[in-house]
Amino acid sequence: MRELTEDDASFVNELLNSPKFIKYIGDRGVRSDEDARKFIVERYRKSYEVNGFGLYAVLQKDDGIPVGMCGFVKRDTLPLPDLGFAFLPEHEGRGYGYESSIAALEYGRDELNLNEVLAITTLDNIASVGLLRKLGFEFERIFETPENESLNLFRLSLAQN
């Protein structure tokens, strides 16, 4: 995993326009590689600078090609960072989500000194709910966003025993 850069514009454009990303995460209005470059600078790179964390490119070990993203998002509407992940359709179901989430959670605990993190999903995103449960997240409640969308809220303690 590594920070996203402007060089990832084509990959980010493809990922943000994949059907499941739009359905479960939302349409970010990115329609070209140039839009993706701006999005990377204004969202991902800014998060690294402001928050000290963000979403990171998940790379295949053998060739370094990005297959998805995983990391933490700091939202104004939530009190703690939340774990986020998304993968290109052809790379779903191969364990990248679990493996990269474990790495992100360890990084959050060991390097960012996070004691707990949140995660959110749409009510119908069964695959993400399953992954969160496998990672040890516990369902906390359904909450309403400022846009009147109902989302599942999950919480995970990162405290070491």
C-alpha positions as CSV (number, residue, x, y, z in Angstrom):
1,M,0.0,0.0,0.0
2,R,1.2,3.5,-0.7
3,E,-0.1,7.1,-0.9
4,L,-2.1,8.0,-4.0
5,T,-0.5,10.4,-6.4
6,E,-1.5,12.3,-9.5
7,D,0.1,9.5,-11.5
8,D,-2.8,7.3,-10.3
9,A,-5.4,9.4,-12.1
10,S,-6.4,6.7,-14.6
11,F,-6.8,4.1,-11.9
12,V,-8.8,6.5,-9.7
13,N,-11.0,7.5,-12.6
14,E,-11.8,3.8,-13.3
15,L,-12.4,2.9,-9.7
16,L,-14.6,5.9,-8.9
17,N,-16.8,5.1,-11.9
18,S,-17.2,1.4,-11.3
19,P,-20.8,0.4,-10.7
20,K,-20.4,-0.8,-7.1
21,F,-18.4,2.3,-6.1
22,I,-21.2,4.5,-7.4
23,K,-23.9,2.4,-5.9
24,Y,-22.4,1.8,-2.4
25,I,-20.1,4.8,-2.0
26,G,-21.5,7.5,-4.3
27,D,-20.9,9.4,-7.5
28,R,-18.0,11.7,-7.0
29,G,-18.5,13.5,-10.3
30,V,-15.1,12.3,-11.7
31,R,-15.5,11.8,-15.4
32,S,-11.9,12.0,-16.8
33,D,-8.3,11.4,-15.8
34,E,-8.0,15.2,-15.4
35,D,-11.0,15.2,-13.0
36,A,-9.3,12.3,-11.1
37,R,-6.0,14.2,-10.8
38,K,-7.9,17.2,-9.2
39,F,-9.8,14.8,-6.9
40,I,-6.5,13.1,-5.8
41,V,-5.0,16.5,-5.0
42,E,-8.1,18.0,-3.3
43,R,-9.2,15.0,-1.4
44,Y,-6.6,12.3,-1.0
45,R,-3.4,14.3,-0.9
46,K,-5.1,17.0,1.3
47,S,-6.2,14.3,3.8
48,Y,-2.6,13.1,4.1
49,E,-1.5,16.7,4.8
50,V,-4.3,17.7,7.1
51,N,-5.1,14.5,9.0
52,G,-1.9,12.5,8.7
53,F,-3.7,9.7,7.0
54,G,-6.1,8.9,4.1
55,L,-7.0,6.3,1.6
56,Y,-4.0,4.4,0.1
57,A,-3.5,2.6,-3.2
58,V,-3.6,-1.2,-2.7
59,L,-1.1,-2.8,-5.0
60,Q,-0.6,-6.3,-6.3
61,K,2.6,-7.6,-4.8
62,D,4.0,-9.1,-8.0
63,D,3.7,-6.2,-10.4
64,G,2.7,-3.1,-8.3
65,I,-0.5,-2.5,-10.2
66,P,-3.2,-0.8,-8.2
67,V,-6.3,-2.9,-7.6
68,G,-8.1,-0.8,-5.1
69,M,-7.8,1.6,-2.1
70,C,-8.0,1.2,1.6
71,G,-7.3,3.4,4.6
72,F,-9.0,6.0,6.8
73,V,-11.3,8.9,6.2
74,K,-12.0,11.7,8.6
75,R,-15.5,13.0,8.1
76,D,-17.0,16.1,9.7
77,T,-20.1,14.0,10.7
78,L,-18.2,11.3,12.6
79,P,-16.2,11.7,15.8
80,L,-13.5,9.2,14.8
81,P,-11.7,8.2,11.5
82,D,-13.5,5.5,9.6
83,L,-12.0,2.6,7.6
84,G,-12.8,2.8,3.9
85,F,-12.1,0.4,1.1
86,A,-13.0,-0.1,-2.6
87,F,-11.6,-2.4,-5.3
88,L,-11.9,-2.7,-9.0
89,P,-14.5,-5.2,-10.0
90,E,-12.1,-7.7,-11.4
91,H,-10.1,-7.8,-8.2
92,E,-13.0,-8.3,-5.8
93,G,-13.3,-11.5,-3.8
94,R,-9.5,-12.2,-3.8
95,G,-8.7,-11.2,-0.3
96,Y,-7.3,-7.8,-1.0
97,G,-10.0,-6.1,1.2
98,Y,-9.2,-8.2,4.2
99,E,-5.4,-8.1,3.8
100,S,-5.3,-4.3,3.2
101,S,-7.8,-3.6,6.0
102,I,-5.7,-5.6,8.5
103,A,-2.6,-3.6,7.4
104,A,-4.5,-0.3,7.7
105,L,-5.8,-1.2,11.1
106,E,-2.4,-2.2,12.4
107,Y,-1.0,1.1,11.0
108,G,-3.8,3.0,12.7
109,R,-3.1,1.4,16.0
110,D,0.8,1.3,15.9
111,E,1.6,4.5,13.9
112,L,-1.4,6.8,14.3
113,N,-2.1,5.8,17.9
114,L,-5.8,5.3,17.2
115,N,-7.7,3.5,20.0
116,E,-10.8,2.9,18.0
117,V,-12.1,3.4,14.5
118,L,-15.5,3.5,12.8
119,A,-16.8,2.2,9.5
120,I,-19.9,3.0,7.6
121,T,-21.8,1.1,4.9
122,T,-25.1,1.5,3.0
123,L,-27.8,-0.6,4.4
124,D,-27.7,-3.0,1.4
125,N,-23.9,-3.4,1.1
126,I,-23.8,-7.0,2.3
127,A,-20.2,-7.7,1.1
128,S,-18.8,-4.8,3.1
129,V,-20.8,-5.6,6.2
130,G,-19.4,-9.2,6.0
131,L,-15.8,-7.9,5.7
132,L,-16.3,-5.5,8.6
133,R,-17.6,-8.4,10.8
134,K,-14.7,-10.6,9.7
135,L,-12.3,-7.8,10.8
136,G,-14.0,-7.7,14.2
137,F,-16.1,-4.5,13.8
138,E,-19.4,-4.5,15.8
139,F,-22.6,-2.9,14.5
140,E,-23.4,0.1,16.6
141,R,-26.5,1.7,15.0
142,I,-28.1,3.1,11.9
143,F,-27.6,6.8,11.6
144,E,-28.9,9.5,9.2
145,T,-26.4,11.6,7.3
146,P,-27.0,15.3,6.7
147,E,-28.2,14.3,3.2
148,N,-30.9,12.1,4.9
149,E,-29.2,8.8,3.9
150,S,-29.5,5.9,6.4
151,L,-26.1,4.2,6.9
152,N,-24.9,1.4,9.1
153,L,-22.3,2.5,11.7
154,F,-19.7,0.0,13.0
155,R,-17.0,0.4,15.6
156,L,-13.8,-1.5,16.4
157,S,-11.5,-1.1,19.4
158,L,-7.8,-1.1,18.5
159,A,-6.6,-1.3,22.0
160,Q,-3.9,-3.9,22.5
161,N,-4.5,-6.5,25.2
